[in-house]
Amino acid sequence: MSSGERPLSEVRFLTVAEVAAVMRVSKMTVYRLVHSGELPAIRVGRSFRVPEQAVHEYLRDAYIEAG
């Protein structure tokens, strides 16, 4: 486990709808990010769960690139 990783028991997973709300985008946009590999996710049955930290990192990286 690298220094930036947290134990799986401490990881908070968000649904696609929750990610869309945080990012203020549509659920389809979140699905596109997941399928393109830009946003890591795990599959639970037929739905996806995204680690909350991955959302924060994606937004931080996107902000830095835009700035």
Sequence and secondary structure as in RCSB ss.txt:
>XXXX:A:sequence
MSSGERPLSEVRFLTVAEVAAVMRVSKMTVYRLVHSGELPAIRVGRSFRVPEQAVHEYLRDAYIEAG
>XXXX:A:secstr
  TT   GGG  EEEHHHHHHHHTS HHHHHHHHHHTSS  EEETTEEEEEHHHHHHHHHHHHHHH 
